[in-house]
């Protein structure tokens, strides 16, 4: 293994880019709040689109970090060796999680204080009969929300951060000891990851119900948890793959084989089909059953978001299917970067399509600089946090029992 470039130094150009993105994004967000006026005729509160955009950006990049944490835990639990050489990259992505969850927690608190109206069930008097905001359907579900919702939310955040922090700590501690002692830290992570997989299996779905599905409080879908999970997973795979390719172009990660990059491309390809299956299945079952309280979810999207619906489907299904089908395409770095960028944007649009109809509704006027500016701010923050975390430790793990296998991974 070439040890000359094991310590990553954040390029000044990358650091400047992250600051520029955050600066442009922050200005856009400020202007967005200033210009997002209300429309009482449409029952549209001032600032709703602005708050919905901030929530979309905060959730999307948090989901990427959580998806990376899941993938890291899965590698340990499965005792897979092929991805050992890219563990530091995956770990760096997971460390955006505390930042993203902090943004979401702030948004939830502001919602509870009635600063924004993303969640209808948070409205004052919504479960109180005789109140101007009384909603019979929401009142029947209020036992699931309220204080129990907050307890679940805090538990999600604490559990995810603690698991990822401990996995990272054990990994770093293993670098500081001998090879035999390091095995002990590895097996600790294997056991910890087995528990994390159980916790994640439950919380990834319930958090999607609580944070995403409850935006459309009258509506529910048993597939929503899996749908959100598949989107976060493929977005995390795209992010890790693009980061690996970028680092290799800078001369780092020479020890990561072409086959490892190829395998990451296969994950991008495969999970795109999982996402498509869930996207279509949820739509098809609701369309076929034609139950009014279920159909309303897609009726709003079909009437006011039709172009976005088709764009999301084509970009996230047809594009990767055609472009990543061949073996060579998954080994071509330029191709992976190009395709990954397009699909990455496609999944951000997917979250916009999930969030906006339940918040903005028919007042939606199409994609604009508001969505772009918010995306740029969170993208800049994400790049800054991930690259800084990546620079704090050597790019290769030491004393890992599967490292030799990963260094010679070939398919």
C-alpha positions in Angstrom: 0.0 0.0 0.0 1.3 3.5 -0.9 1.5 5.4 2.3 2.4 8.8 0.7 -1.1 10.1 0.5 -2.9 8.5 3.4 -3.7 11.8 5.0 -6.3 13.8 3.2 -5.9 17.6 3.1 -9.0 19.5 2.0 -8.1 21.4 -1.2 -8.5 25.1 -0.9 -10.7 25.1 -4.0 -13.1 22.6 -2.4 -13.2 24.6 0.8 -13.9 27.8 -1.2 -16.6 26.0 -3.2 -18.4 24.9 -0.1 -18.3 28.5 1.3 -19.6 29.9 -2.0 -22.4 27.4 -2.1 -23.4 28.1 1.5 -23.2 31.9 0.9 -25.3 31.8 -2.3 -27.7 29.4 -0.6 -28.1 31.5 2.5 -28.8 34.7 0.5 -31.4 32.7 -1.5 -33.0 31.4 1.7 -33.3 34.9 3.2 -34.8 36.3 0.0 -37.1 33.3 -0.2 -38.6 34.1 3.2 -39.0 37.8 2.3 -40.8 37.0 -0.9 -42.9 34.0 0.0 -46.3 35.8 0.6 -49.4 34.1 1.9 -52.7 33.5 0.0 -55.7 33.1 2.3 -57.9 32.2 -0.6 -55.8 29.1 -1.2 -55.4 28.6 2.6 -51.7 29.2 2.1 -49.7 30.7 4.9 -46.9 33.1 4.3 -43.5 31.4 4.3 -44.9 27.9 3.9 -43.0 27.2 0.7 -39.8 28.6 2.3 -40.1 26.4 5.4 -40.9 23.4 3.2 -37.8 24.0 1.2 -35.6 24.3 4.3 -37.2 21.1 5.6 -36.5 19.3 2.2 -32.8 20.3 2.2 -32.4 19.4 5.9 -34.0 16.0 5.6 -32.4 15.0 2.3 -28.8 15.4 3.4 -29.6 14.0 6.9 -31.0 10.9 5.1 -27.8 10.5 3.1 -25.7 10.4 6.3 -28.2 8.0 7.9 -28.1 5.8 4.7 -24.3 5.7 4.9 -24.5 4.7 8.6 -26.8 1.9 7.6 -24.4 0.7 4.9 -21.5 0.9 7.3 -23.4 -1.2 9.9 -24.4 -3.7 7.3 -20.8 -4.3 6.2 -19.9 -5.1 9.8 -22.9 -7.2 10.5 -22.4 -9.2 7.3 -18.6 -9.4 8.0 -18.0 -8.2 4.4 -14.4 -7.6 3.5 -14.6 -5.9 0.1 -15.5 -2.4 1.4 -12.9 -2.3 4.2 -10.7 0.0 2.1 -13.4 2.7 1.8 -14.6 2.6 5.4 -13.1 6.0 6.3 -15.0 7.6 3.4 -18.3 6.0 4.6 -17.6 7.1 8.2 -16.9 10.7 7.1 -20.3 10.8 5.4 -22.1 9.5 8.5 -20.6 12.4 10.6 -23.0 14.9 8.9 -25.7 13.2 10.9 -25.5 15.3 14.1 -25.6 18.5 11.9 -28.6 17.4 9.9 -30.5 16.1 12.9 -29.9 19.5 14.6 -31.5 21.3 11.7 -34.4 19.0 11.8 -34.9 19.3 15.6 -34.9 23.1 15.2 -37.5 22.9 12.5 -39.7 20.5 14.7 -39.4 22.9 17.7 -40.4 25.9 15.5 -43.3 23.9 14.1 -44.5 23.1 17.7 -44.3 26.8 18.4 -46.5 27.5 15.4 -43.8 29.4 13.5 -44.5 27.4 10.4 -47.3 25.1 9.3 -45.5 22.1 7.8 -47.3 19.7 10.1 -51.1 20.2 10.3 -51.4 18.1 13.5 -49.2 20.7 15.3 -51.8 23.4 14.7 -53.2 24.9 17.9 -56.6 23.4 18.8 -56.6 20.9 16.0 -57.9 18.1 18.3 -60.1 20.4 20.4 -63.8 20.2 19.4 -65.2 23.7 18.8 -61.8 25.2 17.9 -61.4 27.0 14.5 -58.6 24.5 13.7 -60.5 21.4 14.8 -60.0 18.5 12.5 -62.0 15.3 13.3 -59.6 13.0 11.4 -56.5 14.4 13.0 -58.2 14.4 16.4 -58.7 10.6 16.0 -54.9 10.3 15.4 -53.7 12.7 18.0 -52.7 10.0 20.4 -50.0 8.9 18.0 -48.7 12.5 17.7 -48.3 15.0 20.5 -45.9 14.0 23.3 -45.4 10.4 22.0 -44.2 11.8 18.6 -41.6 13.9 20.5 -40.4 11.0 22.5 -40.0 8.8 19.4 -38.2 11.7 17.6 -35.7 12.2 20.5 -35.1 8.4 20.7 -34.4 8.2 16.9 -31.9 11.0 17.1 -30.1 9.8 20.2 -29.9 6.1 19.0 -28.6 7.0 15.5 -25.9 9.4 16.7 -24.8 7.0 19.5 -24.5 4.0 17.2 -22.6 5.9 14.5 -20.3 7.6 17.1 -19.5 4.2 18.8 -18.8 2.5 15.4 -16.4 5.3 14.5 -14.8 5.4 17.9 -14.1 1.6 17.9 -12.7 1.9 14.4 -10.3 4.7 15.4 -9.3 3.0 18.6 -8.3 -0.1 16.6 -5.8 2.0 14.7 -3.9 2.8 17.9 -3.3 -0.8 19.1 -1.6 -3.9 17.8 -3.1 -6.2 15.2 -4.4 -8.8 17.7 -5.9 -6.2 20.0 -7.6 -4.5 17.0 -9.6 -7.7 16.4 -11.4 -7.1 19.6 -12.6 -3.7 18.5 -13.7 -5.2 15.1 -15.8 -7.8 16.8 -17.3 -5.1 19.1 -18.4 -3.3 15.9 -19.8 -6.6 14.5 -22.0 -7.1 17.6 -22.9 -3.4 17.8 -23.9 -3.4 14.1 -26.1 -6.4 14.5 -28.1 -4.4 17.1 -28.0 -1.3 14.9 -29.6 -3.2 12.0 -32.5 -4.2 14.3 -33.0 -0.7 15.6 -32.6 0.8 12.1 -35.1 -1.7 10.6 -37.8 -0.2 12.9 -36.8 3.4 13.2 -36.1 4.0 9.5 -39.8 3.3 8.8 -41.4 4.9 11.9 -39.3 8.1 11.5 -40.5 8.2 7.8 -44.1 8.0 9.1 -43.5 10.6 11.8 -41.4 13.1 9.8 -42.6 12.7 6.2 -46.0 10.9 6.1 -47.5 13.0 8.8 -47.2 16.1 6.6 -50.2 14.6 4.8 -51.8 13.8 8.1 -55.1 12.5 6.7 -53.3 10.0 4.5 -51.2 6.9 5.2 -49.3 4.2 3.3 -47.7 1.0 4.7 -45.0 1.4 2.0 -43.9 4.9 2.8 -41.2 3.8 5.3 -39.6 1.5 2.7 -39.9 4.1 0.0 -38.1 6.8 1.9 -35.5 4.2 3.0 -34.7 3.2 -0.6 -34.3 6.8 -1.6 -31.9 7.5 1.3 -29.9 4.3 0.6 -29.3 5.0 -3.1 -28.5 8.6 -2.4 -25.9 7.5 0.2 -24.4 5.1 -2.3 -24.2 7.8 -4.9 -22.5 10.2 -2.5 -19.9 7.6 -1.3 -19.2 6.5 -4.9 -18.7 10.1 -6.2 -16.5 10.9 -3.2 -14.3 7.9 -3.8 -13.9 8.7 -7.5 -13.1 12.4 -6.7 -10.5 11.3 -4.1 -8.9 8.9 -6.6 -8.7 11.7 -9.2 -6.8 13.8 -6.6 -4.3 11.0 -6.2 -5.7 9.5 -2.9 -7.2 6.1 -2.3 -4.7 4.4 -4.7 -5.2 1.2 -2.6 -8.9 1.1 -3.5 -9.3 -1.3 -6.4 -11.3 -0.8 -9.6 -13.5 -3.7 -8.6 -14.4 -1.9 -5.4 -15.6 1.1 -7.4 -17.4 -1.3 -9.7 -19.2 -2.8 -6.8 -20.3 0.6 -5.6 -21.7 1.3 -9.1 -23.6 -2.0 -8.9 -25.2 -0.8 -5.6 -26.3 2.4 -7.3 -27.8 0.4 -10.1 -29.5 -2.2 -7.9 -31.0 0.1 -5.4 -32.4 2.3 -8.2 -34.6 -0.6 -9.1 -35.6 -1.1 -5.5 -36.7 2.5 -5.3 -38.6 2.2 -8.6 -40.4 -1.0 -7.4 -41.6 0.8 -4.3 -42.4 4.0 -6.2 -44.6 2.2 -8.7 -46.1 -0.3 -6.2 -47.4 2.4 -3.9 -48.9 4.3 -6.8 -50.4 1.2 -8.5 -52.0 -0.3 -5.4 -53.6 3.1 -4.5 -54.8 3.7 -8.0 -56.2 0.1 -8.3 -58.1 0.3 -5.0 -59.4 3.7 -5.8 -60.3 4.5 -2.1 -61.0 8.3 -1.8 -58.9 8.9 1.3 -55.9 7.2 -0.3 -56.3 8.6 -3.8 -56.2 12.2 -2.6 -52.4 11.9 -2.1 -51.8 11.3 -5.8 -54.7 13.4 -7.0 -52.9 16.6 -5.7 -49.6 15.5 -7.3 -51.3 14.6 -10.6 -53.1 17.9 -10.9 -50.3 20.2 -9.8 -47.0 18.2 -9.9 -47.4 16.0 -13.0 -44.2 17.2 -14.7 -42.3 16.7 -11.5 -43.7 13.2 -11.0 -42.7 12.1 -14.5 -39.2 13.7 -14.2 -38.5 11.9 -10.9 -39.5 8.6 -12.4 -37.5 9.0 -15.6 -34.4 10.3 -13.9 -34.3 7.8 -11.0 -35.4 4.7 -13.0 -34.9 5.0 -16.7 -31.6 6.9 -16.6 -29.7 4.5 -14.3 -31.2 1.5 -16.0 -29.9 2.6 -19.4 -26.6 4.2 -18.3 -25.4 1.8 -15.7 -26.4 -1.5 -17.3 -23.0 -2.5 -18.7 -20.0 -3.5 -16.8 -17.8 -0.9 -18.4 -20.0 2.0 -17.4 -19.6 1.1 -13.7 -15.8 1.2 -14.1 -15.6 4.5 -16.0 -15.0 7.2 -13.5 -16.3 10.1 -15.6 -19.5 8.1 -16.4 -20.1 7.3 -12.7 -19.7 11.0 -11.8 -22.0 12.1 -14.5 -24.7 9.5 -13.9 -24.3 9.9 -10.1 -24.8 13.7 -10.3 -28.0 13.3 -12.3 -29.5 10.6 -10.1 -28.5 12.6 -7.0 -30.5 15.6 -8.2 -33.3 13.3 -9.2 -33.7 12.0 -5.6 -33.6 15.6 -4.2 -36.5 16.3 -6.6 -38.2 13.2 -5.2 -38.1 14.6 -1.7 -39.5 17.9 -3.1 -42.4 15.9 -4.6 -43.0 14.2 -1.3 -43.0 17.3 0.8 -44.5 20.2 -1.3 -48.0 18.9 -2.1 -48.8 18.4 1.6 -47.5 21.9 2.5 -47.8 24.2 -0.5 -50.6 22.2 -2.2 -52.1 23.7 -5.4 -50.3 27.0 -4.7 -47.2 25.4 -6.2 -45.9 27.3 -9.3 -43.1 24.9 -10.3 -39.4 24.6 -9.5 -37.7 27.9 -9.1 -34.6 29.6 -7.6 -36.1 29.0 -4.2 -35.5 25.2 -4.5 -32.1 25.7 -6.1 -30.9 28.1 -3.5 -31.9 25.9 -0.6 -30.3 22.9 -2.2 -27.0 24.8 -2.7 -26.9 25.9 1.0 -27.3 22.4 2.4 -25.0 20.9 -0.3 -22.2 23.4 0.7 -22.7 22.6 4.3 -22.6 18.9 3.6 -19.4 19.1 1.6 -17.7 21.2 4.3 -18.6 18.9 7.1 -17.8 15.6 5.3 -14.4 16.8 3.9 -13.3 18.2 7.2 -14.2 14.9 8.9 -12.4 13.0 6.2 -9.2 15.1 6.9 -9.1 14.2 10.6 -8.0 10.6 10.2 -5.9 8.5 7.7 -7.8 7.4 4.7 -7.0 3.7 5.4 -8.0 1.7 8.5 -5.1 0.0 10.3 -5.1 -3.5 11.7 -8.5 -4.4 10.3 -8.8 -8.2 9.8 -10.3 -7.8 6.4 -8.1 -5.1 5.0 -5.8 -7.4 3.1 -8.8 -9.0 1.4 -10.1 -5.6 0.4 -6.7 -4.5 -1.0 -6.8 -7.5 -3.4 -10.5 -7.4 -4.2 -11.0 -8.3 -7.8 -14.0 -9.3 -9.9 
